[in-house]
Amino acid sequence: MENNVQEFHVTYFDADCGRSRSETFDTMAEAQRFADRHCSGEDSWAVIDAVTVEPARLAA
């Protein structure tokens, strides 16, 4: 049985420091809101990637 979890990585350009950065979110809605806030200027950009993560195995 697979118990894969999906998380959403937002990579964006931080104009304040002139570098690209990334944040991780549990839901697409949270990721979309964050990305929208960082796409306000002409040179701004953000990319959302859905990533499947396998949970770590617990010791018995």
mmCIF file of the N, C-alpha and C atoms, coordinates in Angstrom:
data_MODEL
# 
_entry.id   MODEL 
# 
loop_
_atom_site.group_PDB 
_atom_site.id 
_atom_site.type_symbol 
_atom_site.label_atom_id 
_atom_site.label_alt_id 
_atom_site.label_comp_id 
_atom_site.label_asym_id 
_atom_site.label_entity_id 
_atom_site.label_seq_id 
_atom_site.pdbx_PDB_ins_code 
_atom_site.Cartn_x 
_atom_site.Cartn_y 
_atom_site.Cartn_z 
_atom_site.occupancy 
_atom_site.B_iso_or_equiv 
_atom_site.pdbx_formal_charge 
_atom_site.auth_seq_id 
_atom_site.auth_comp_id 
_atom_site.auth_asym_id 
_atom_site.auth_atom_id 
_atom_site.pdbx_PDB_model_num 
ATOM 1   N N  . MET A 1 1  ? 0.838  -1.170 0.000   1.00 0.00 ? 1  MET A N  1 
ATOM 2   C CA . MET A 1 1  ? 0.000  0.000  0.000   1.00 0.00 ? 1  MET A CA 1 
ATOM 3   C C  . MET A 1 1  ? 0.891  1.245  0.000   1.00 0.00 ? 1  MET A C  1 
ATOM 4   N N  . GLU A 1 2  ? 0.579  2.153  -0.872  1.00 0.00 ? 2  GLU A N  1 
ATOM 5   C CA . GLU A 1 2  ? 1.351  3.381  -0.963  1.00 0.00 ? 2  GLU A CA 1 
ATOM 6   C C  . GLU A 1 2  ? 0.672  4.487  -0.178  1.00 0.00 ? 2  GLU A C  1 
ATOM 7   N N  . ASN A 1 3  ? 1.461  5.183  0.644   1.00 0.00 ? 3  ASN A N  1 
ATOM 8   C CA . ASN A 1 3  ? 0.957  6.324  1.411   1.00 0.00 ? 3  ASN A CA 1 
ATOM 9   C C  . ASN A 1 3  ? 1.753  7.557  1.044   1.00 0.00 ? 3  ASN A C  1 
ATOM 10  N N  . ASN A 1 4  ? 1.848  7.844  -0.230  1.00 0.00 ? 4  ASN A N  1 
ATOM 11  C CA . ASN A 1 4  ? 2.623  8.996  -0.680  1.00 0.00 ? 4  ASN A CA 1 
ATOM 12  C C  . ASN A 1 4  ? 1.876  10.280 -0.345  1.00 0.00 ? 4  ASN A C  1 
ATOM 13  N N  . VAL A 1 5  ? 2.644  11.280 0.031   1.00 0.00 ? 5  VAL A N  1 
ATOM 14  C CA . VAL A 1 5  ? 2.110  12.584 0.378   1.00 0.00 ? 5  VAL A CA 1 
ATOM 15  C C  . VAL A 1 5  ? 2.565  13.568 -0.692  1.00 0.00 ? 5  VAL A C  1 
ATOM 16  N N  . GLN A 1 6  ? 1.694  14.489 -1.041  1.00 0.00 ? 6  GLN A N  1 
ATOM 17  C CA . GLN A 1 6  ? 2.064  15.492 -2.032  1.00 0.00 ? 6  GLN A CA 1 
ATOM 18  C C  . GLN A 1 6  ? 2.243  16.827 -1.327  1.00 0.00 ? 6  GLN A C  1 
ATOM 19  N N  . GLU A 1 7  ? 3.339  17.512 -1.644  1.00 0.00 ? 7  GLU A N  1 
ATOM 20  C CA . GLU A 1 7  ? 3.561  18.864 -1.155  1.00 0.00 ? 7  GLU A CA 1 
ATOM 21  C C  . GLU A 1 7  ? 3.868  19.753 -2.347  1.00 0.00 ? 7  GLU A C  1 
ATOM 22  N N  . PHE A 1 8  ? 3.817  21.038 -2.137  1.00 0.00 ? 8  PHE A N  1 
ATOM 23  C CA . PHE A 1 8  ? 3.946  21.977 -3.237  1.00 0.00 ? 8  PHE A CA 1 
ATOM 24  C C  . PHE A 1 8  ? 5.113  22.919 -2.968  1.00 0.00 ? 8  PHE A C  1 
ATOM 25  N N  . HIS A 1 9  ? 6.061  22.945 -3.885  1.00 0.00 ? 9  HIS A N  1 
ATOM 26  C CA . HIS A 1 9  ? 7.242  23.788 -3.762  1.00 0.00 ? 9  HIS A CA 1 
ATOM 27  C C  . HIS A 1 9  ? 7.058  25.009 -4.658  1.00 0.00 ? 9  HIS A C  1 
ATOM 28  N N  . VAL A 1 10 ? 7.215  26.194 -4.080  1.00 0.00 ? 10 VAL A N  1 
ATOM 29  C CA . VAL A 1 10 ? 7.133  27.444 -4.836  1.00 0.00 ? 10 VAL A CA 1 
ATOM 30  C C  . VAL A 1 10 ? 8.538  28.019 -4.926  1.00 0.00 ? 10 VAL A C  1 
ATOM 31  N N  . THR A 1 11 ? 9.041  28.142 -6.138  1.00 0.00 ? 11 THR A N  1 
ATOM 32  C CA . THR A 1 11 ? 10.319 28.805 -6.392  1.00 0.00 ? 11 THR A CA 1 
ATOM 33  C C  . THR A 1 11 ? 9.973  30.163 -6.978  1.00 0.00 ? 11 THR A C  1 
ATOM 34  N N  . TYR A 1 12 ? 10.575 31.215 -6.420  1.00 0.00 ? 12 TYR A N  1 
ATOM 35  C CA . TYR A 1 12 ? 10.210 32.570 -6.831  1.00 0.00 ? 12 TYR A CA 1 
ATOM 36  C C  . TYR A 1 12 ? 11.424 33.493 -6.788  1.00 0.00 ? 12 TYR A C  1 
ATOM 37  N N  . PHE A 1 13 ? 11.307 34.625 -7.465  1.00 0.00 ? 13 PHE A N  1 
ATOM 38  C CA . PHE A 1 13 ? 12.361 35.635 -7.463  1.00 0.00 ? 13 PHE A CA 1 
ATOM 39  C C  . PHE A 1 13 ? 12.060 36.638 -6.368  1.00 0.00 ? 13 PHE A C  1 
ATOM 40  N N  . ASP A 1 14 ? 13.003 36.798 -5.428  1.00 0.00 ? 14 ASP A N  1 
ATOM 41  C CA . ASP A 1 14 ? 12.867 37.764 -4.340  1.00 0.00 ? 14 ASP A CA 1 
ATOM 42  C C  . ASP A 1 14 ? 13.583 39.045 -4.763  1.00 0.00 ? 14 ASP A C  1 
ATOM 43  N N  . ALA A 1 15 ? 12.816 40.045 -5.176  1.00 0.00 ? 15 ALA A N  1 
ATOM 44  C CA . ALA A 1 15 ? 13.388 41.291 -5.683  1.00 0.00 ? 15 ALA A CA 1 
ATOM 45  C C  . ALA A 1 15 ? 14.139 42.059 -4.606  1.00 0.00 ? 15 ALA A C  1 
ATOM 46  N N  . ASP A 1 16 ? 13.794 41.852 -3.334  1.00 0.00 ? 16 ASP A N  1 
ATOM 47  C CA . ASP A 1 16 ? 14.470 42.553 -2.241  1.00 0.00 ? 16 ASP A CA 1 
ATOM 48  C C  . ASP A 1 16 ? 15.954 42.203 -2.146  1.00 0.00 ? 16 ASP A C  1 
ATOM 49  N N  . CYS A 1 17 ? 16.282 40.944 -2.427  1.00 0.00 ? 17 CYS A N  1 
ATOM 50  C CA . CYS A 1 17 ? 17.688 40.536 -2.339  1.00 0.00 ? 17 CYS A CA 1 
ATOM 51  C C  . CYS A 1 17 ? 18.262 40.137 -3.700  1.00 0.00 ? 17 CYS A C  1 
ATOM 52  N N  . GLY A 1 18 ? 17.435 40.107 -4.741  1.00 0.00 ? 18 GLY A N  1 
ATOM 53  C CA . GLY A 1 18 ? 17.920 39.781 -6.074  1.00 0.00 ? 18 GLY A CA 1 
ATOM 54  C C  . GLY A 1 18 ? 18.259 38.315 -6.281  1.00 0.00 ? 18 GLY A C  1 
ATOM 55  N N  . ARG A 1 19 ? 17.624 37.411 -5.511  1.00 0.00 ? 19 ARG A N  1 
ATOM 56  C CA . ARG A 1 19 ? 17.909 35.976 -5.617  1.00 0.00 ? 19 ARG A CA 1 
ATOM 57  C C  . ARG A 1 19 ? 16.616 35.177 -5.760  1.00 0.00 ? 19 ARG A C  1 
ATOM 58  N N  . SER A 1 20 ? 16.758 33.982 -6.285  1.00 0.00 ? 20 SER A N  1 
ATOM 59  C CA . SER A 1 20 ? 15.603 33.085 -6.307  1.00 0.00 ? 20 SER A CA 1 
ATOM 60  C C  . SER A 1 20 ? 15.584 32.325 -4.977  1.00 0.00 ? 20 SER A C  1 
ATOM 61  N N  . ARG A 1 21 ? 14.386 32.039 -4.511  1.00 0.00 ? 21 ARG A N  1 
ATOM 62  C CA . ARG A 1 21 ? 14.192 31.348 -3.238  1.00 0.00 ? 21 ARG A CA 1 
ATOM 63  C C  . ARG A 1 21 ? 13.094 30.313 -3.411  1.00 0.00 ? 21 ARG A C  1 
ATOM 64  N N  . SER A 1 22 ? 12.880 29.497 -2.388  1.00 0.00 ? 22 SER A N  1 
ATOM 65  C CA . SER A 1 22 ? 11.789 28.523 -2.462  1.00 0.00 ? 22 SER A CA 1 
ATOM 66  C C  . SER A 1 22 ? 11.149 28.345 -1.098  1.00 0.00 ? 22 SER A C  1 
ATOM 67  N N  . GLU A 1 23 ? 9.879  27.979 -1.132  1.00 0.00 ? 23 GLU A N  1 
ATOM 68  C CA . GLU A 1 23 ? 9.076  27.699 0.059   1.00 0.00 ? 23 GLU A CA 1 
ATOM 69  C C  . GLU A 1 23 ? 8.278  26.433 -0.224  1.00 0.00 ? 23 GLU A C  1 
ATOM 70  N N  . THR A 1 24 ? 7.904  25.720 0.833   1.00 0.00 ? 24 THR A N  1 
ATOM 71  C CA . THR A 1 24 ? 7.135  24.483 0.705   1.00 0.00 ? 24 THR A CA 1 
ATOM 72  C C  . THR A 1 24 ? 5.786  24.644 1.400   1.00 0.00 ? 24 THR A C  1 
ATOM 73  N N  . PHE A 1 25 ? 4.719  24.145 0.752   1.00 0.00 ? 25 PHE A N  1 
ATOM 74  C CA . PHE A 1 25 ? 3.366  24.262 1.281   1.00 0.00 ? 25 PHE A CA 1 
ATOM 75  C C  . PHE A 1 25 ? 2.664  22.911 1.226   1.00 0.00 ? 25 PHE A C  1 
ATOM 76  N N  . ASP A 1 26 ? 1.673  22.744 2.102   1.00 0.00 ? 26 ASP A N  1 
ATOM 77  C CA . ASP A 1 26 ? 0.916  21.491 2.165   1.00 0.00 ? 26 ASP A CA 1 
ATOM 78  C C  . ASP A 1 26 ? -0.204 21.433 1.139   1.00 0.00 ? 26 ASP A C  1 
ATOM 79  N N  . THR A 1 27 ? -0.732 22.586 0.739   1.00 0.00 ? 27 THR A N  1 
ATOM 80  C CA . THR A 1 27 ? -1.852 22.585 -0.207  1.00 0.00 ? 27 THR A CA 1 
ATOM 81  C C  . THR A 1 27 ? -1.543 23.469 -1.412  1.00 0.00 ? 27 THR A C  1 
ATOM 82  N N  . MET A 1 28 ? -2.198 23.150 -2.529  1.00 0.00 ? 28 MET A N  1 
ATOM 83  C CA . MET A 1 28 ? -2.028 23.943 -3.735  1.00 0.00 ? 28 MET A CA 1 
ATOM 84  C C  . MET A 1 28 ? -2.569 25.359 -3.526  1.00 0.00 ? 28 MET A C  1 
ATOM 85  N N  . ALA A 1 29 ? -3.650 25.501 -2.774  1.00 0.00 ? 29 ALA A N  1 
ATOM 86  C CA . ALA A 1 29 ? -4.239 26.819 -2.536  1.00 0.00 ? 29 ALA A CA 1 
ATOM 87  C C  . ALA A 1 29 ? -3.260 27.735 -1.811  1.00 0.00 ? 29 ALA A C  1 
ATOM 88  N N  . GLU A 1 30 ? -2.577 27.214 -0.800  1.00 0.00 ? 30 GLU A N  1 
ATOM 89  C CA . GLU A 1 30 ? -1.578 28.012 -0.069  1.00 0.00 ? 30 GLU A CA 1 
ATOM 90  C C  . GLU A 1 30 ? -0.431 28.401 -0.998  1.00 0.00 ? 30 GLU A C  1 
ATOM 91  N N  . ALA A 1 31 ? 0.028  27.456 -1.787  1.00 0.00 ? 31 ALA A N  1 
ATOM 92  C CA . ALA A 1 31 ? 1.127  27.718 -2.717  1.00 0.00 ? 31 ALA A CA 1 
ATOM 93  C C  . ALA A 1 31 ? 0.735  28.769 -3.744  1.00 0.00 ? 31 ALA A C  1 
ATOM 94  N N  . GLN A 1 32 ? -0.492 28.678 -4.256  1.00 0.00 ? 32 GLN A N  1 
ATOM 95  C CA . GLN A 1 32 ? -0.972 29.632 -5.253  1.00 0.00 ? 32 GLN A CA 1 
ATOM 96  C C  . GLN A 1 32 ? -1.070 31.041 -4.671  1.00 0.00 ? 32 GLN A C  1 
ATOM 97  N N  . ARG A 1 33 ? -1.593 31.167 -3.452  1.00 0.00 ? 33 ARG A N  1 
ATOM 98  C CA . ARG A 1 33 ? -1.685 32.487 -2.805  1.00 0.00 ? 33 ARG A CA 1 
ATOM 99  C C  . ARG A 1 33 ? -0.303 33.095 -2.615  1.00 0.00 ? 33 ARG A C  1 
ATOM 100 N N  . PHE A 1 34 ? 0.648  32.280 -2.171  1.00 0.00 ? 34 PHE A N  1 
ATOM 101 C CA . PHE A 1 34 ? 2.015  32.761 -1.965  1.00 0.00 ? 34 PHE A CA 1 
ATOM 102 C C  . PHE A 1 34 ? 2.634  33.209 -3.285  1.00 0.00 ? 34 PHE A C  1 
ATOM 103 N N  . ALA A 1 35 ? 2.481  32.392 -4.317  1.00 0.00 ? 35 ALA A N  1 
ATOM 104 C CA . ALA A 1 35 ? 3.040  32.721 -5.632  1.00 0.00 ? 35 ALA A CA 1 
ATOM 105 C C  . ALA A 1 35 ? 2.426  34.007 -6.173  1.00 0.00 ? 35 ALA A C  1 
ATOM 106 N N  . ASP A 1 36 ? 1.108  34.161 -6.008  1.00 0.00 ? 36 ASP A N  1 
ATOM 107 C CA . ASP A 1 36 ? 0.434  35.369 -6.486  1.00 0.00 ? 36 ASP A CA 1 
ATOM 108 C C  . ASP A 1 36 ? 0.974  36.627 -5.812  1.00 0.00 ? 36 ASP A C  1 
ATOM 109 N N  . ARG A 1 37 ? 1.268  36.537 -4.523  1.00 0.00 ? 37 ARG A N  1 
ATOM 110 C CA . ARG A 1 37 ? 1.815  37.698 -3.803  1.00 0.00 ? 37 ARG A CA 1 
ATOM 111 C C  . ARG A 1 37 ? 3.187  38.098 -4.319  1.00 0.00 ? 37 ARG A C  1 
ATOM 112 N N  . HIS A 1 38 ? 3.955  37.136 -4.836  1.00 0.00 ? 38 HIS A N  1 
ATOM 113 C CA . HIS A 1 38 ? 5.318  37.419 -5.287  1.00 0.00 ? 38 HIS A CA 1 
ATOM 114 C C  . HIS A 1 38 ? 5.412  37.711 -6.784  1.00 0.00 ? 38 HIS A C  1 
ATOM 115 N N  . CYS A 1 39 ? 4.303  37.774 -7.459  1.00 0.00 ? 39 CYS A N  1 
ATOM 116 C CA . CYS A 1 39 ? 4.294  38.094 -8.892  1.00 0.00 ? 39 CYS A CA 1 
ATOM 117 C C  . CYS A 1 39 ? 3.636  39.452 -9.117  1.00 0.00 ? 39 CYS A C  1 
ATOM 118 N N  . SER A 1 40 ? 4.164  40.462 -8.474  1.00 0.00 ? 40 SER A N  1 
ATOM 119 C CA . SER A 1 40 ? 3.532  41.777 -8.572  1.00 0.00 ? 40 SER A CA 1 
ATOM 120 C C  . SER A 1 40 ? 4.223  42.699 -9.572  1.00 0.00 ? 40 SER A C  1 
ATOM 121 N N  . GLY A 1 41 ? 5.498  42.477 -9.844  1.00 0.00 ? 41 GLY A N  1 
ATOM 122 C CA . GLY A 1 41 ? 6.236  43.365 -10.739 1.00 0.00 ? 41 GLY A CA 1 
ATOM 123 C C  . GLY A 1 41 ? 6.525  42.736 -12.084 1.00 0.00 ? 41 GLY A C  1 
ATOM 124 N N  . GLU A 1 42 ? 7.052  43.558 -12.959 1.00 0.00 ? 42 GLU A N  1 
ATOM 125 C CA . GLU A 1 42 ? 7.373  43.105 -14.316 1.00 0.00 ? 42 GLU A CA 1 
ATOM 126 C C  . GLU A 1 42 ? 8.441  42.016 -14.335 1.00 0.00 ? 42 GLU A C  1 
ATOM 127 N N  . ASP A 1 43 ? 9.403  42.108 -13.406 1.00 0.00 ? 43 ASP A N  1 
ATOM 128 C CA . ASP A 1 43 ? 10.499 41.140 -13.368 1.00 0.00 ? 43 ASP A CA 1 
ATOM 129 C C  . ASP A 1 43 ? 10.243 39.998 -12.387 1.00 0.00 ? 43 ASP A C  1 
ATOM 130 N N  . SER A 1 44 ? 9.074  39.960 -11.772 1.00 0.00 ? 44 SER A N  1 
ATOM 131 C CA . SER A 1 44 ? 8.759  38.921 -10.786 1.00 0.00 ? 44 SER A CA 1 
ATOM 132 C C  . SER A 1 44 ? 8.297  37.641 -11.473 1.00 0.00 ? 44 SER A C  1 
ATOM 133 N N  . TRP A 1 45 ? 8.587  36.526 -10.833 1.00 0.00 ? 45 TRP A N  1 
ATOM 134 C CA . TRP A 1 45 ? 8.110  35.241 -11.326 1.00 0.00 ? 45 TRP A CA 1 
ATOM 135 C C  . TRP A 1 45 ? 8.022  34.243 -10.173 1.00 0.00 ? 45 TRP A C  1 
ATOM 136 N N  . ALA A 1 46 ? 7.196  33.236 -10.351 1.00 0.00 ? 46 ALA A N  1 
ATOM 137 C CA . ALA A 1 46 ? 7.065  32.155 -9.382  1.00 0.00 ? 46 ALA A CA 1 
ATOM 138 C C  . ALA A 1 46 ? 6.621  30.903 -10.128 1.00 0.00 ? 46 ALA A C  1 
ATOM 139 N N  . VAL A 1 47 ? 7.130  29.763 -9.687  1.00 0.00 ? 47 VAL A N  1 
ATOM 140 C CA . VAL A 1 47 ? 6.802  28.468 -10.287 1.00 0.00 ? 47 VAL A CA 1 
ATOM 141 C C  . VAL A 1 47 ? 6.364  27.541 -9.161  1.00 0.00 ? 47 VAL A C  1 
ATOM 142 N N  . ILE A 1 48 ? 5.255  26.832 -9.372  1.00 0.00 ? 48 ILE A N  1 
ATOM 143 C CA . ILE A 1 48 ? 4.765  25.872 -8.383  1.00 0.00 ? 48 ILE A CA 1 
ATOM 144 C C  . ILE A 1 48 ? 4.992  24.466 -8.922  1.00 0.00 ? 48 ILE A C  1 
ATOM 145 N N  . ASP A 1 49 ? 5.667  23.634 -8.126  1.00 0.00 ? 49 ASP A N  1 
ATOM 146 C CA . ASP A 1 49 ? 5.903  22.235 -8.478  1.00 0.00 ? 49 ASP A CA 1 
ATOM 147 C C  . ASP A 1 49 ? 5.206  21.340 -7.457  1.00 0.00 ? 49 ASP A C  1 
ATOM 148 N N  . ALA A 1 50 ? 4.416  20.387 -7.931  1.00 0.00 ? 50 ALA A N  1 
ATOM 149 C CA . ALA A 1 50 ? 3.806  19.381 -7.063  1.00 0.00 ? 50 ALA A CA 1 
ATOM 150 C C  . ALA A 1 50 ? 4.812  18.249 -6.918  1.00 0.00 ? 50 ALA A C  1 
ATOM 151 N N  . VAL A 1 51 ? 5.153  17.915 -5.675  1.00 0.00 ? 51 VAL A N  1 
ATOM 152 C CA . VAL A 1 51 ? 6.190  16.917 -5.403  1.00 0.00 ? 51 VAL A CA 1 
ATOM 153 C C  . VAL A 1 51 ? 5.595  15.799 -4.556  1.00 0.00 ? 51 VAL A C  1 
ATOM 154 N N  . THR A 1 52 ? 5.782  14.573 -4.986  1.00 0.00 ? 52 THR A N  1 
ATOM 155 C CA . THR A 1 52 ? 5.321  13.423 -4.217  1.00 0.00 ? 52 THR A CA 1 
ATOM 156 C C  . THR A 1 52 ? 6.442  12.997 -3.276  1.00 0.00 ? 52 THR A C  1 
ATOM 157 N N  . VAL A 1 53 ? 6.092  12.887 -2.002  1.00 0.00 ? 53 VAL A N  1 
ATOM 158 C CA . VAL A 1 53 ? 7.081  12.568 -0.967  1.00 0.00 ? 53 VAL A CA 1 
ATOM 159 C C  . VAL A 1 53 ? 6.639  11.295 -0.263  1.00 0.00 ? 53 VAL A C  1 
ATOM 160 N N  . GLU A 1 54 ? 7.536  10.352 -0.137  1.00 0.00 ? 54 GLU A N  1 
ATOM 161 C CA . GLU A 1 54 ? 7.238  9.142  0.604   1.00 0.00 ? 54 GLU A CA 1 
ATOM 162 C C  . GLU A 1 54 ? 7.543  9.375  2.069   1.00 0.00 ? 54 GLU A C  1 
ATOM 163 N N  . PRO A 1 55 ? 6.606  9.095  2.951   1.00 0.00 ? 55 PRO A N  1 
ATOM 164 C CA . PRO A 1 55 ? 6.853  9.300  4.378   1.00 0.00 ? 55 PRO A CA 1 
ATOM 165 C C  . PRO A 1 55 ? 7.949  8.359  4.874   1.00 0.00 ? 55 PRO A C  1 
ATOM 166 N N  . ALA A 1 56 ? 8.706  8.814  5.860   1.00 0.00 ? 56 ALA A N  1 
ATOM 167 C CA . ALA A 1 56 ? 9.772  7.992  6.431   1.00 0.00 ? 56 ALA A CA 1 
ATOM 168 C C  . ALA A 1 56 ? 9.147  6.797  7.163   1.00 0.00 ? 56 ALA A C  1 
ATOM 169 N N  . ARG A 1 57 ? 9.834  5.706  7.127   1.00 0.00 ? 57 ARG A N  1 
ATOM 170 C CA . ARG A 1 57 ? 9.332  4.513  7.826   1.00 0.00 ? 57 ARG A CA 1 
ATOM 171 C C  . ARG A 1 57 ? 9.549  4.666  9.326   1.00 0.00 ? 57 ARG A C  1 
ATOM 172 N N  . LEU A 1 58 ? 8.558  4.303  10.084  1.00 0.00 ? 58 LEU A N  1 
ATOM 173 C CA . LEU A 1 58 ? 8.660  4.344  11.542  1.00 0.00 ? 58 LEU A CA 1 
ATOM 174 C C  . LEU A 1 58 ? 9.270  3.044  12.045  1.00 0.00 ? 58 LEU A C  1 
ATOM 175 N N  . ALA A 1 59 ? 10.100 3.161  13.091  1.00 0.00 ? 59 ALA A N  1 
ATOM 176 C CA . ALA A 1 59 ? 10.704 1.970  13.691  1.00 0.00 ? 59 ALA A CA 1 
ATOM 177 C C  . ALA A 1 59 ? 9.634  1.198  14.466  1.00 0.00 ? 59 ALA A C  1 
ATOM 178 N N  . ALA A 1 60 ? 9.701  -0.121 14.388  1.00 0.00 ? 60 ALA A N  1 
ATOM 179 C CA . ALA A 1 60 ? 8.693  -0.943 15.074  1.00 0.00 ? 60 ALA A CA 1 
ATOM 180 C C  . ALA A 1 60 ? 9.001  -1.104 16.528  1.00 0.00 ? 60 ALA A C  1 
# 
